[in-house]
Amino acid sequence: MPTEQEIEELIVEGQHAYESRGEQFEPYETEALALTLALGVAQIVEMIIWAIDDSRLAPETIEKRAFWLAHGPKSRVAQILSSESKSMRLVSAVVERLVLIDAIKGELSRRAPGKIGRAMLSPSLRETFLEDVPFRSMDSESEDDKEMHQDT
């Protein structure tokens, strides 16, 4: 089982790898970033499934666990995968992609701030956030509403 220090070093390495690429999200449309986020999370889920790959567990259990891990904190994901995976290279790749996903989430959150933006980015809130958000009808001819719709 890796120590907290080793997990932190793995995350710092992932952060450095991300920063060395110098990603810039400003030129990308919000829709493209949202699609990149969805595809990135799907890729992380698949990588976590490969990392877990325990023949004693049902495939559905592994898939469900991978989905929730993909949305968890990097330190928790790295800790769990480090203890279960046979490949630290795969664990490192998952952490690097989680760093990228966090950066994309940050940019999307900046573009769609507030309760709706947080709910879009949080898998645990997606089912319940609509109950708490007061919606108003949007006028499809209003420039403000067109802009808000596009930003969201």
N, C-alpha and C positions, 0 to 999 in steps of 0.2 A: 504494500500500500504506500503510495507516494506521500511525502510530507507536505504540509501547507506551503513551505518554502519552495519545494519543487514545483508545485502547482502554480504558485505565483510567478516563478521563473518562466514556466511554459506560457502563461498568459502574457507576460512582458515580451517574450520572444515573438508571440503572435502579433502584439501591438507594433513592435518594431518592423516586422515584415510588412504589415499593412501601411505604416507610415513611410517606409522606403519606396513604396509604389506611388505615393503622392496622389491618391485618388481625389478627384474633384467632382462633386455632384451638381454644381450650379448649372452647367450646360445641359443637363438632362431634364427632360420633361418629367413632371410628377408621375404620370402614368407609366413611363419607362422605369422609374425607380421603384414604383409599387410592384411592377411585374418582376423586376430584378430581385426584390425582397422575397416575393412568393417563390420564385425559382430557387433562390439561395436557401430558403428554409427547407424546401423539398430536397435539395441536394444534401443539406446537413442531416435531415432525417435519414436519408439513404446511407450516408456515411456512418451514422450512429448505429444503424441496423447492422452494417458490416462489422463495426467494432464490437457490438454486443455478441452477435452470432452464437448464441448458446442453444445447443440442440435439446437441452432440458426444458426450454421455454417454448410455448406455443408461438407461432409466427405473429398472431394477432397481439399477443402480450408484448412481444418485442417491438412491433410497430407502434403500439400505443405508448410504450415507454420512450421510444425514440422521439415521437412527436412532442411529448411533454419535456423531454430533456432538451430538445432543440430550442425551446422557448425559455429555458432556465438560465440562471446566471452562469457565466463562463467558468467560474471557479468550481461550481457544483458539477457541471458537465465534465470538466477536466478530471475532477476527483473520481467520479464514478467510472468514466471511461478508462482512466489510467489503471484502475483496479480490475476492470473486466476485460479490457482489450489486450490482445497479444501483440499489437503493433503501436508503439509510441509514435511512429511516423503518422499513422492515421489519426491518433488523438491530437497531435500537433496540427494537422491539416484541419480538423474540426474546429479547434480553437481559433486558428487564423480566419476561418470563414465566419465564425461567431463574431469576431472583432469587426469584420467587414459588414455583417448584418447589423450590428449595433450602430455602426456609422450611418448606414442607410436609414435605419429607424430614426436616428437623430435628425437626419435631414428631412425625412418625411414629417416628423413631429414639428420641426421648425416651419414647414410649409402648411401644415394643417394643425395648428395648435388647438388646445382646449380639450374638452371632454370627448368630442367625436374623434379627434386625432389619436388620443390615448387609447380609446376603445378599439380603433382599427388596428393598432399595433399590439394589443394585449389579447392573447388567445383566451384568457380566463374571463375577460370582460365582454367579449363579442356577443355572447348570448344575452347578457343582462343590460347592456348600456342603453338600449333603445327604450327601456322602461323609464329611465331617469332623465332622458334628454327631451326637452320640449322642442318639438319641431314646428315650424311654421310653413305654410305653403310657399313654394318658390315660384316666382313669376318668371316664366321662361323668356320674357321680353326684357326684363330688367337687367341692365349691365352689371350691377352689383351682384345679383343672384347668379348670373352666368359665370362671373369671375369666381364667386364662392364655390359654385358647383365644380368648376374646373380645378380649383385649388384642392378641394376635398377629394 
